[in-house]
Amino acid sequence: MSVPLAAPPVASADPSPPRLLLSRVGTMCLMELQKLRRDRTELVTRAIQPALWLLIFGETFTRLRAIPTGSTPYLDYLAPGILAQSALFIAIFYGIQIIWERDAGVLAKLLVTPTPRAALVAGKSFAAGIRALVQALIVLILAAILGVGLTANPLKLLGTAVVLVLGSAFFCCLSIVIAGLVLSRDRLMGIGQAITMPLFFGSNALYPVDLMPGWLKVINHVNPLSYEVDALRGLLIGTPARLALDFGVLVGATAVAIAVASALLGRLAR
């Protein structure tokens, strides 16, 4: 009598965590691009502030030669800093969208799905990076029109995009962390406005680190925006940069921020 063969194990239909994470990130990024296509005026209005920094602050201080930047023209030195600033200002208020989704009941529905919270947070944070890239393209075009000596190396431009996405993802997660702590759009808006300028002025976006007082140098060394600006300068205009350190800090800070934001996401839905 023959013994029936055991049926082969059925492969699980559930995707692996890495594939699920990539799928969620891709979905969020596509949703963000659709939002931009429906409301293109937002890109124009958000480009006004970085344009003013380049046109007024950059052009004026280039002529004054008040800030020593060596052989690099000040406008060239400033452009990567304004690029990072525009991405920061987009990402730091992303937590407002999370609070809106909570109030609309969308967040509660997302949290009961099998999707890990880290995948949800990563999807939203890298979607902020996509929005920052579109904004960055406008700033780069303006910088090129003003005569900033930008690189045309495709690999360096790709590295620039990666740096902007990582920086935006970190500050988006920081915004979600603040949202998880304050649970209010008004409070988040106030805190976001209170920390954006200290983050900006406490970095090397406007002036070299050597010109900073000692206490500001300490802030600069723990400010992720400084590493973002340093990497952007090295990639876009070829100034000396510690790219390995810059990328390492941005990747590590983003990973920690995603973990903390994921832990606080459930608090928002209560």
Helices and strands as residue ranges (DSSP letters): H 17-38, H 41-52, I 53-58, H 59-64, H 74-91, H 95-103, H 106-111, H 117-145, H 154-182, H 185-201, G 209-211, H 214-221, H 224-236, H 243-268
